[in-house]
Amino acid sequence: MVAALRDEITRLKGVPGRPNLKPSGMERGTEPKPPGSCSERKRVRGSTRSKLAIHEERTVTLAPPRGSRFKGYTSFVVQDLTIRAHVVNFRCERWQTPDGDVMTAPLPAGINGHFGPELRRFVLAQYHQGQMTVPRLVTLLRSLGILICKRQVLRLLIERQDDFLTEARDILRAGLSSAAWITVDDTSARHKATNGFCTQIGNAHFAWFGTTGSKSRLNFLELLRAGHDDYVINAEALAYMRQRALAAHVIARLVEHQERRFVGRKAWNAHLEALGIPALKVNPDPVMVATEGALWGSVRAHGFLPDTVIVSDDAGQFNVGQHGLCWVHSERLVHKLDAFTAENRAAQATVRDLIWQFYADLKAYRCHPTKRRKTALRARFDRIFTRMTGFVTLDRLLMRLNANKPELLMVLDRPETPLHTNGSENDIRSHVTRRKVSGGTRSDIGRDCRDAFLGLLKTCAKLEIAFWDYLGARLAVPGSHVIPPLPQIILARARSP
């Protein structure tokens, strides 16, 4: 909001606004050139024809001139699509038992009201994967011969989706309990005409989204509980409180009490009131730090984030547990500096060049980590981020980045950790698109379904499962492929080398 107001004031004054800076491109710029040639790419693209399953063969004839000789056939494969309305009248048998009760044959699995599983799959795929709006979806269905209204489409999108919501929650639990690293990000969201935030959590095997009204560390810890609602005082919780400088006598009150687990926020707040902690006037806020510690204790008590590195863009709410920073966001700070003299621009260009070269060597280290290269990279980091350039703003920024050395160099101790949060940026872009297309949600179930299906869609893409096939398997569409529960696949991928 402050940035928008400043831009408006600049426009009204008639002075030039902020420059439109393009992305730095450090990640792509440090990638080696692909070895494949253009001819190889064409050969790969053409080879997909052999993978097509032929469903029908037709012979095309012609009337040749008299005296012509038959020379066989030439094959020409054409892909087509059949989309049409298919109405079925189920005549369910009814029987009266000797006891006088009436029995009616049940409908086949997957039927929701007067709409079959194939139609439900089409609606869910078009809305969540195709990013269609509900009015356009209604218009499309009616043009295909389906008698349906907007309210019925909304019911197909949000009602009776408990199985999908449960699987999305279990995906988060499986990911948090098995991941060596996760990346996180958030973006703005609208719910019930109120501004909120959507948080993304994921890695190479899964993605999960949760929309809430806050982006605080307290909110992030609540999301990391993955659906559990308890507060736990254990060794991890106490270590968290000490790290956050909670007063020793406050920690002593929590330790001396025999109760260590509290179900629900109401029970936890009542416990704090009984101990007299809200009445204490100490810094930092004892209620906030104690609650964060109890939430962290709950996260660890359920087996989540056992030895997991959380990689973020340096937003304060994500700084919990083992924390790593995104190099792309760090370099962007140097890229966005305003330089007004030739000397400042030269210093900025030199530092950016050094960071790019260092980043490329970190990527090479991830592939072949050695103790010698690890020591050399640490010393090189010090030389880059402790240099004095004479550009005061740049020097202050380098000092700030140098203070984040343990988090920026997390990859030296954990080579499997990514150097950026591009995965989260890419995942959350779909939520931004949905927000621009459809605005916000109006009901809690609508919000939950939007987040759950977006997470399921992204998880299927990472597991190389077609979202169409996934929906068919879950909605009991006849002839669909059998797809195991996604949490089982995530755990199997995490265990595989």
C-alpha positions, 0 to 999 in steps of 0.5 A: 500500500505504501509503495502504491501511494508513493507511485501515485504521488509521483504520477501526480507530481509529473516526475519519473517513477521507479524504473521497471527492473527486469528479473536478474536471471541468475538461476537461468544464467548460471545453467550450462547450455543444453547439449541437445541440438535442434535435430535431436529435439525434433526427433524426440518430438516426433517419437511421441507418435509411436506412443499413441494407442490406435482406437479405430482404423478406417480404410479410405478408398478412391476410384483410380483410373483404369489400368492402375496398379494397387500399391498398398496403403499409407498410414496417417494418424489423426487425433480427435476428441469426442465430447457429448452429453450422455444421459442414462435412465437408471431403472432401479429394481424394487423388492418387498421383503417378507418382513414388509420392507422395500429394498431398492437397488443402489446407484453405481458408485461415483454418481452425485445427485443427477450428475455422473462421475465423468461430468464431475471429473470434467467440471473439476478439471476445467475449473482447477486445471483449466482456470475457468470461471463458474459462469463460463463453465456453465455456458460450456456445459449448456452448449454441450447439451447438459441441463445445469445451473450455476448453483449446481456447478458450485455444488459439484465443486465444493460439496461431498469433497471430504475425501479430497480434503482428507487426502490433501491434508495427508499429503502435507503430513507425509511431506513434512514427516519425510522431506529433507527440505521444503520451500515456503512462500505466501501471497495475498488472498481474499476470503469473505471480502477480507484480505488474507494470505495463502501459504504454500509448503512443498518440495520436489514431491508435493505441494500444499496450500492453506489460506488464513487471515494472517502471515505471522510466525504463529500462523505458520507454526499452526499450519505446520501442525498439518491439521492437529490442534494440540499444544505440547510442552516438550524438550523441543518446545522449551528449546524454542522458548529459550532461543526466543529469549523467553524469561526463565521464570516463565519457562519454569512455570510451564515446566513445573506444571504436570500437564504437557499436552492441551487440545485446542486453543481454548484449553491452552489459553486457560492453562496460560491464565491459570499460570498467570502468564498473560499478566506478566509484563516482560519482553518479549511477549510471554504469551506469544513466545510460549504459544509459538513454543507449544506449537513447535512442540506439537509439530515435533511431537507428531514427527514432522520436520525431523531433520528438515531444512526450511528454505524461504525468501527471508520473510521473518515468519518462516524462520523456524527450525533449520532455516535456509535462505533463497539466493535469488531473493538475496541477489535481487536486493543488489539488483534493485539498488538505485545507483546514481553515479558511474562509480556506484553502477560499476561497484554494483555490477562488480558485486553482482558478477561476483555473486553470480560466479559464486552461485554457479560454484555453489550449484557445482558443489551440490553435485560433487560436495567435498570438504576442500571445496566447502572450506574454500567456498566459506572463505570466498563468501567472506571475501565477497560480503565483507568488501567495502565498495565505497557505495554506502547503500551497497556496503550496508546491504553486503553487511546485512547479507553477511549476517545471514551467512549460516542460512545462505550457506546451508547448502554446504552442510546439506547439499540436497538443499536447493539454493532458491525457492523457485519451486514455491514461486512457480506453485503459488503462481497458479493461486495468483492466477485464480485470484485474478480470474475469480477474486476471493472465496465466500465460504470456508468450504469453498476456500478449503476446496480451492486450496486442496485441489490446487495442492492435489493438482501440483502434487500430481504434476510433481509425481508425473500423474495426469490430474485427469487420471487422478480425478477419474480414479477418485471419482470411480469413473469406469475404466479409469487407471488405479492410482494409489493414495498420493501420500503413499507415493510421496513416502515411497519417493522420499525413501528411494535414493 
